[in-house]
Every structure is written in structure tokens, then in C-alpha cells.
């Protein structure tokens, strides 16, 4: 049985995606630093009858990404899907107030990280007959939001990589899509730097207020979309950015 490789698997949202996908196939849990959390997630999956392995990976390092993908595909007959559900810590502020250091750090992690994953992931999927790549994005790639430039900007670049990959790798049965999220009740919105920043809280609350459904999304709602995108039922969906945003981008 082919496996699913998940980058950012231990995050608040990533862990929910991982446990959902583990019902479909063996998963390889990619973590940056917290091995204990990765092991805990793997043990939870195994206790429920699933299969899981853990592997450290630095998405900014091409060799590390390639090694992770190679390891993830070894237990079975390769990979059936790759999910990119990670990103850097960021602040919500006007673009003109962003430091050059933060700009470089965020773009390096988001854009180069996504490039590394797509480059090595698409090659690996091609070698074993194809598969699906799903990239987690922000709804700001569909509708810009004030003071969210350090999320929307780099993720828009990633959206371009998704479309390019879909066009170039489609002939090899490799699909690449993105899920663009509004405010989700998990993960990054509970980061200390955002929770303790009244300005950031104002931006988050404004985004929820401008969402037609009038609430935050649930991690389970995101996981359901990712699960669909890696499934055979999504076999004709390629190069798409799907809003999981309660209508925010409408």
C-alpha cells in the first residue's frame, strides 16, 4: 500500500489532517523539531489501527526534503499523496512595517519550502505512477486582506507554483491543488505572538466578521477537503485553489 507524506503534520491543523488521512493510508509524519509530539501522534494513529512513521525534515533544505520523501515512500510501493501543511511564524501588520529580515525569513520558508516539496514530491509521484499534492494556503490568495501581506504574498507565489506544476506534471498523472483557508479554529491563530497582540486579534476578528458564515472554520472541515483532494474521486481536479473559507472570498 502506498503512503502519504505530510509536512507540518504535528501542528494544530496538521495533526487533524494527519489523523484523517491515516484512515486512508499509512502516513509519514514530518516534523521540524518536536519529535515527542510526532511520536505521540504516531502512537495515537497506531492505537486506532492505522500505520504511521515519523521523520524529521527541514523544508528549507532541499536534501532534507528529498530524504523525507524517499523515507516516506519506502514502507510500501511509494507515495500516493503529499500534503504541505506548514508555514513560518508571522505577524499581522501593514506591509510597510514588515522588516527586511522577516520578509526574507517568511518568503524563504513559505516559497522555497513549497518549491522543495513540489520539486521532489512531483518527481517521486511520477516514478510510481502518479498521485496528488495538496498545499495548504490562505484565503488571502483569493481575496486580499489588510495587514496580512506576509501570509497572502508568499502563499500567492505558492499558488502560482501549484498551477505550473499541474500543467507540467498532469501528463504523468500527478495532480497538484491548494486549499485556501480563512480563519480556522486551530493552529496558527493560537500562536503566542498572535494571541498576545491586540492588533493581530483585531485583524482576525475582522476576517471572521467579513465571512458570510460568520464563524471560524473547523479543522475537520479542512481535513475533509484535503482527504477528498487526495482521493480517486478528485481524479479530474488539477491546478485548482479551493476556498475553504466560509464564503470570505465570494
C-alpha positions as CSV (number, residue, x, y, z in Angstrom):
1,X,0.0,0.0,0.0
2,X,1.3,3.4,-0.9
3,X,1.8,6.0,1.8
4,X,1.0,9.7,2.3
5,X,3.8,12.1,3.3
6,X,2.7,15.1,5.4
7,X,4.8,18.2,6.1
8,X,3.7,20.1,9.2
9,X,1.9,17.0,10.5
10,X,2.2,17.9,14.2
11,X,0.7,21.4,14.1
12,X,-2.8,22.1,15.4
13,X,-4.3,21.8,11.9
14,X,-1.7,19.4,10.5
15,X,-2.4,16.8,13.2
16,X,-6.1,16.7,12.4
17,X,-5.3,16.3,8.7
18,X,-2.9,13.5,9.5
19,X,-5.3,11.5,11.6
20,X,-7.9,11.9,8.9
21,X,-5.6,10.7,6.2
22,X,-4.3,7.8,8.3
23,X,-7.7,6.2,7.9
24,X,-7.0,6.1,4.1
25,X,-3.3,5.0,4.0
26,X,-0.1,4.8,6.1
27,X,1.2,8.2,6.9
28,X,4.7,9.6,7.3
29,X,4.7,12.4,9.9
30,X,7.0,15.2,9.1
31,X,8.2,17.3,12.0
32,X,10.7,20.1,12.3
33,X,11.8,20.0,15.9
34,X,9.3,18.3,18.3
35,X,9.9,14.6,17.9
36,X,8.0,13.8,21.1
37,X,4.8,15.4,19.6
38,X,5.4,13.4,16.4
39,X,5.8,10.2,18.3
40,X,2.7,10.9,20.3
41,X,0.7,11.5,17.1
42,X,2.0,8.3,15.6
43,X,1.1,6.3,18.6
44,X,-2.4,7.7,18.6
45,X,-2.8,6.6,15.0
46,X,-1.4,3.1,15.6
47,X,-3.7,2.7,18.6
48,X,-6.7,3.3,16.2
49,X,-5.4,0.7,13.8
50,X,-3.5,2.9,11.4
51,X,0.1,2.9,10.3
52,X,2.4,5.8,10.9
53,X,6.1,6.6,10.8
54,X,8.0,9.8,11.9
55,X,10.8,11.6,10.2
56,X,12.4,15.0,10.8
57,X,12.5,17.4,7.9
58,X,13.7,20.9,7.2
59,X,11.5,22.2,4.3
60,X,14.1,25.0,3.5
61,X,16.8,22.3,2.8
62,X,16.4,20.6,-0.5
63,X,18.3,17.5,0.5
64,X,16.3,17.1,3.7
65,X,13.0,17.3,1.8
66,X,14.2,14.7,-0.7
67,X,15.3,12.4,2.1
68,X,11.9,12.7,3.8
69,X,10.0,11.9,0.7
70,X,12.3,8.9,0.0
71,X,11.9,7.6,3.5
72,X,8.1,8.2,3.4
73,X,7.7,6.1,0.3
74,X,9.8,3.1,1.4
75,X,7.4,1.1,3.6
76,X,5.1,0.4,0.7
77,X,5.1,0.9,-3.1
78,X,5.9,4.6,-3.0
79,X,3.7,7.6,-2.3
80,X,0.1,8.2,-3.2
81,X,-0.1,11.8,-1.9
82,X,1.9,14.6,-0.4
83,X,0.4,17.3,1.9
84,X,2.1,20.6,2.7
85,X,0.5,21.9,5.9
86,X,3.2,24.0,7.4
87,X,4.4,27.6,7.5
88,X,6.5,30.1,9.4
89,X,5.5,32.2,12.4
90,X,4.3,35.6,11.2
91,X,2.9,38.9,12.4
92,X,-0.2,40.7,11.2
93,X,0.8,44.2,10.3
94,X,0.9,46.7,7.4
95,X,3.3,45.7,4.7
96,X,5.3,48.9,5.2
97,X,6.0,47.9,8.8
98,X,7.4,44.5,7.9
99,X,11.2,44.2,8.4
100,X,13.5,43.0,5.7
101,X,14.6,40.2,8.0
102,X,11.0,39.0,8.5
103,X,10.3,39.3,4.8
104,X,13.3,37.1,3.9
105,X,12.6,34.6,6.5
106,X,8.9,34.2,5.7
107,X,9.4,34.0,1.9
108,X,12.3,31.6,2.3
109,X,10.2,29.2,4.4
110,X,6.9,29.5,2.5
111,X,8.1,29.8,-1.1
112,X,11.4,27.9,-1.1
113,X,9.9,25.3,1.2
114,X,6.9,24.8,-1.1
115,X,9.3,24.7,-4.1
116,X,11.4,22.0,-2.5
117,X,8.3,19.9,-1.6
118,X,6.8,20.2,-5.1
119,X,10.1,19.6,-6.9
120,X,11.0,16.4,-5.1
121,X,7.4,15.3,-4.4
122,X,6.3,15.5,-8.1
123,X,9.3,13.6,-9.2
124,X,8.6,10.8,-6.6
125,X,5.0,10.6,-7.6
126,X,5.8,10.4,-11.3
127,X,8.1,7.5,-10.7
128,X,5.4,5.4,-9.1
129,X,2.5,6.2,-11.5
130,X,1.2,9.5,-10.2
131,X,-0.6,10.9,-7.2
132,X,-1.8,14.0,-5.5
133,X,0.0,17.0,-4.0
134,X,-2.1,19.3,-1.7
135,X,-0.8,22.6,-0.5
136,X,-2.4,24.5,2.4
137,X,-2.8,28.2,1.6
138,X,-4.6,31.2,2.9
139,X,-7.9,32.7,1.6
140,X,-5.8,35.9,1.1
141,X,-4.7,34.3,-2.2
142,X,-8.3,34.7,-3.3
143,X,-9.2,37.9,-1.6
144,X,-6.6,40.2,-0.1
145,X,-6.9,41.2,3.5
146,X,-5.4,44.3,5.1
147,X,-2.3,43.7,7.2
148,X,-2.0,40.0,6.0
149,X,0.6,40.6,3.4
150,X,3.2,38.2,4.9
151,X,0.7,35.4,4.6
152,X,-1.0,36.3,1.3
153,X,2.1,37.4,-0.6
154,X,4.2,34.2,-0.3
155,X,1.2,32.0,-0.5
156,X,0.2,33.7,-3.8
157,X,3.6,32.7,-5.1
158,X,2.9,29.1,-3.9
159,X,-0.4,29.2,-5.8
160,X,1.5,30.0,-9.0
161,X,3.7,27.0,-8.3
162,X,0.6,24.8,-7.9
163,X,-0.8,25.9,-11.3
164,X,2.6,25.5,-13.0
165,X,3.0,22.0,-11.5
166,X,-0.5,21.0,-12.6
167,X,0.2,21.9,-16.2
168,X,3.7,20.3,-16.4
169,X,3.1,17.2,-14.3
170,X,-0.5,16.4,-15.3
171,X,0.6,14.3,-18.3
172,X,2.3,12.0,-15.7
173,X,-0.9,11.7,-13.6
174,X,0.5,14.0,-10.9
175,X,-2.2,16.4,-9.7
176,X,-1.4,19.5,-7.6
177,X,-4.1,21.6,-5.8
178,X,-4.4,24.0,-3.0
179,X,-6.8,24.6,-0.2
180,X,-7.1,28.3,0.7
181,X,-8.2,28.8,4.3
182,X,-9.9,31.6,6.2
183,X,-9.6,31.7,10.0
184,X,-9.6,28.1,11.2
185,X,-10.1,27.2,14.9
186,X,-6.7,25.5,15.2
187,X,-3.0,26.1,14.8
188,X,-1.6,29.4,13.9
189,X,-4.3,31.7,15.4
190,X,-3.3,30.3,18.8
191,X,0.4,31.2,18.4
192,X,1.6,33.3,21.3
193,X,2.7,36.2,19.2
194,X,-0.9,36.5,17.7
195,X,-2.8,35.7,20.9
196,X,-0.9,38.4,22.8
197,X,-1.1,41.0,20.1
198,X,-4.4,43.1,20.3
199,X,-3.7,44.4,16.8
200,X,-3.5,40.9,15.4
201,X,-6.6,39.9,17.2
202,X,-8.4,42.8,15.6
203,X,-7.4,41.6,12.2
204,X,-8.5,38.1,12.9
205,X,-11.9,39.2,14.3
206,X,-12.4,41.4,11.3
207,X,-11.8,38.5,8.9
208,X,-14.4,36.4,10.8
209,X,-16.8,39.2,10.7
210,X,-16.4,39.6,7.0
211,X,-17.0,35.8,6.5
212,X,-20.6,35.2,5.3
213,X,-21.0,32.1,7.5
214,X,-20.0,34.3,10.5
215,X,-17.7,31.8,12.2
216,X,-14.2,30.3,12.2
217,X,-13.8,27.1,10.2
218,X,-13.2,23.8,11.9
219,X,-10.1,21.7,11.4
220,X,-12.3,18.7,10.5
221,X,-13.8,20.8,7.6
222,X,-10.3,21.4,6.2
223,X,-9.3,17.8,6.7
224,X,-12.4,16.6,4.7
225,X,-11.4,18.8,1.7
226,X,-7.8,17.5,1.8
227,X,-9.0,13.9,2.1
228,X,-11.2,14.4,-0.9
229,X,-8.4,16.0,-3.0
230,X,-6.1,13.0,-2.4
231,X,-8.9,10.6,-3.2
232,X,-9.7,8.9,-6.6
233,X,-13.0,11.0,-6.6
234,X,-10.9,14.1,-7.2
235,X,-9.0,12.5,-10.1
236,X,-10.0,15.2,-12.5
237,X,-9.3,18.1,-10.2
238,X,-5.9,19.6,-11.0
239,X,-4.4,23.1,-10.7
240,X,-7.2,24.4,-8.5
241,X,-7.2,26.7,-5.5
242,X,-10.3,25.7,-3.5
243,X,-11.5,28.2,-0.9
244,X,-12.3,26.6,2.5
245,X,-13.3,30.0,3.8
246,X,-17.0,30.2,4.7
247,X,-17.6,32.5,1.7
248,X,-14.9,35.0,2.7
249,X,-13.6,35.1,-0.9
250,X,-17.0,35.3,-2.5
